[in-house]
Each structure stands twice: as C-alpha cells, then as structure tokens.
Amino acid sequence: YAIGGSAAPTINSQGNRFLAPNENFRKEVTKHEDAPESEWQHWNWRSEGDLMLNGAYFRESGAAGASSTNYARASSLSARPSSLVGSLTVAAGALTCRGGSRC
C-alpha cells in the first residue's frame, strides 16, 4: 500500500501516480489500519486525478457525495495533472554528498 491510516483520518489524494507491483494481492493503494470495514467505510478517503498503473486501485470511502472540493481551498494546493509526475521527479533520489563538500 502507499496510503494508510487509522483513527478515522481524512485522506485527499490528488494528482499522484501509483504503480502497482505485479503480484495481484498487492494492487490496492490504501490500507485501513486496525479497523474493520464496518468502521473505515465511514472514513472520508478520496482520490482525484490520480493515475493508477498496472492495476493499482484506491478504495474510496466516506459519506456519499463527499468530494475533495469540500475542503477549504485556503489550506490546500491545487492538484497538478498526474501525467507530470515523471517530469517532476526525473532527478529525484538520494543525494551523493561527501563530507566537506556541498550537496
């Protein structure tokens, strides 16, 4: 999984890219920690504009009709298209720093 939670968190996933491994039992992006479905089905988890690759899936839950647009725009950034993830992360990774030199 890539997104997990417990104790009734609100999850608003926007513009992410999820690439599932080849194993069929590892395709779900979400994990509801230590809670039965009867409890987590009421948690507000939404996916908007996410790109799901190789069978990845996001299990949405919460109130019917609730959407990510219900969140205050003042406290969130607008989502960028998930198609940009590759170009935005092309140089991502660990730094190769050495003692005594700048990274």
Backbone torsions as a table, in degrees:
resi	resn	phi	psi	omega
1	TYR	NA	160.8	179.1
2	ALA	-116.3	-25.7	-179.1
3	ILE	-127.4	123.7	179.9
4	GLY	-133.8	158.9	178.1
5	GLY	-164.0	163.8	175.3
6	SER	-147.1	168.0	177.8
7	ALA	61.1	42.3	173.1
8	ALA	56.9	52.2	178.1
9	PRO	-76.2	160.9	170.4
10	THR	-102.3	127.6	180.0
11	ILE	-119.7	127.4	178.1
12	ASN	-127.6	92.6	-177.4
13	SER	-91.2	122.5	-177.4
14	GLN	-132.2	127.6	171.9
15	GLY	65.0	29.9	178.2
16	ASN	-96.7	158.3	175.2
17	ARG	-116.4	124.7	-179.1
18	PHE	-117.9	122.5	178.2
19	LEU	-111.8	110.9	-178.0
20	ALA	-78.8	148.5	173.8
21	PRO	-70.5	173.0	-177.0
22	ASN	-73.8	-21.4	-179.2
23	GLU	-69.6	124.3	-176.1
24	ASN	-59.3	-31.8	-177.1
25	PHE	-80.6	1.9	-178.7
26	ARG	-119.9	30.0	-176.2
27	LYS	-90.9	-22.6	-176.8
28	GLU	-73.0	130.8	-179.0
29	VAL	-77.7	-30.8	-172.3
30	THR	-101.0	150.4	174.8
31	LYS	-141.1	125.3	179.4
32	HIS	-100.3	97.0	-173.1
33	GLU	-66.4	131.4	169.8
34	ASP	49.8	38.8	178.7
35	ALA	-142.2	135.7	175.7
36	PRO	-72.8	157.9	-179.5
37	GLU	-56.4	-35.0	179.5
38	SER	-59.7	-23.6	177.5
39	GLU	-92.7	-52.5	-173.7
40	TRP	-71.5	-16.7	178.6
41	GLN	-64.5	-13.5	178.2
42	HIS	-96.3	-8.4	177.7
43	TRP	-71.9	144.3	-176.8
44	ASN	-90.9	96.7	179.3
45	TRP	-121.7	123.5	-177.6
46	ARG	-131.5	150.2	175.4
47	SER	-124.6	126.1	-179.3
48	GLU	-133.0	116.8	177.3
49	GLY	72.0	14.2	178.0
50	ASP	-76.1	147.2	178.2
51	LEU	-103.3	119.2	-178.3
52	MET	-105.2	118.7	-176.9
53	LEU	-114.9	148.1	176.2
54	ASN	57.8	37.8	176.4
55	GLY	84.8	6.9	178.0
56	ALA	-61.5	145.8	176.2
57	TYR	-146.2	148.5	-179.1
58	PHE	-109.9	122.3	-179.6
59	ARG	-89.6	102.5	179.0
60	GLU	-75.7	153.1	178.1
61	SER	-153.1	172.6	177.4
62	GLY	112.8	-168.6	-176.8
63	ALA	-62.3	135.3	176.5
64	ALA	-60.7	134.6	179.0
65	GLY	86.7	-9.8	177.2
66	ALA	-71.3	142.6	178.9
67	SER	-142.9	168.1	-178.6
68	SER	-66.3	-19.5	179.7
69	THR	-72.0	-9.0	177.7
70	ASN	-78.2	-9.3	-179.5
71	TYR	-83.4	149.8	-179.5
72	ALA	-63.3	123.6	180.0
73	ARG	-66.2	-26.0	-179.2
74	ALA	-65.0	-23.9	-176.8
75	SER	-106.6	11.7	179.6
76	SER	-140.9	158.9	176.7
77	LEU	-94.4	153.9	176.4
78	SER	-74.8	143.2	-178.2
79	ALA	-74.1	139.6	172.8
80	ARG	-93.8	155.1	179.8
81	PRO	-60.1	138.9	-179.7
82	SER	-64.2	-18.2	177.9
83	SER	-66.6	-15.0	179.5
84	LEU	-86.0	-8.5	-175.1
85	VAL	-55.8	-45.4	-178.7
86	GLY	-58.4	-46.7	-179.1
87	SER	-71.9	-29.7	179.2
88	LEU	-75.9	-24.7	-175.3
89	THR	-113.0	11.1	-175.5
90	VAL	-57.7	-32.0	-179.2
91	ALA	-106.5	14.9	-178.9
92	ALA	-72.8	153.0	177.2
93	GLY	143.9	-176.3	-179.2
94	ALA	-70.4	142.8	176.0
95	LEU	-76.7	148.0	176.2
96	THR	-103.9	73.8	-178.0
97	CYS	-87.7	150.3	175.7
98	ARG	-127.1	145.0	178.2
99	GLY	-55.5	132.7	178.2
100	GLY	85.8	-1.0	177.9
101	SER	-127.1	161.0	179.9
102	ARG	-76.3	148.0	176.5
103	CYS	-95.4	NA	NA
